[in-house]
C-alpha cells in the first residue's frame, strides 16, 4: 500500500448525544468550518451539506458565487455521514467524482457523550500530488484542527 492509499483516521469525543453531534457536524458546518479554508474566504456566505444521499457539499459567497466541493454518499442521521472530497491537491474544485477522495464520519454513543470517528480515504484518486495532499491533511492544520473546531462548536 502506497502512502496515498493509507486513510487518515481521527477521532474526538464530544459531550453531547449523537443527534446533536451529527447535527453540528452536518447542519452546522458554517459555524465551525474555518473561513480561510474556503474559496470565498472572508466573504463566505455559507458552507453547507444538503441533508440527503446525493446532496451537494457546497459553499456560497457574494454575488451568486457558488462552488460544489463534494456529494453526500451516505446520510444516516445520527449514526453516519459520508461524502466525496472533490478538492484537488492544488485546492481547486474537482468536478469528476472518480478523481475524488472520500470522508466517512461515524457518531457512536459513549457514556454521556459521543465518539466521532472520521476516515478520509482514497487520496490516490486525486492523481499527481496525492501523497503530499494526504500528508497535508494529516498535519495539525488539517483534520486535527478541523475536528477541534468542530468539538468547540458542539460544546457551544
Buried (B, 14 or more C-beta within 10 A) or exposed (E): EEEBBBBBEBEBBBBBBBEBBBBBBBEBBBBBBEEEBBBBEEEBBBBBBBEEEEBBBBBBBEEEEEBBBBBBBBBEBBEBBBBBBBBBBEEEBBEEBEBBBBBBBBBBBEEEBBBBBBBBBBBBBBEEBBBBBBBEBBEEEBBBEBBBBBBEBBEE
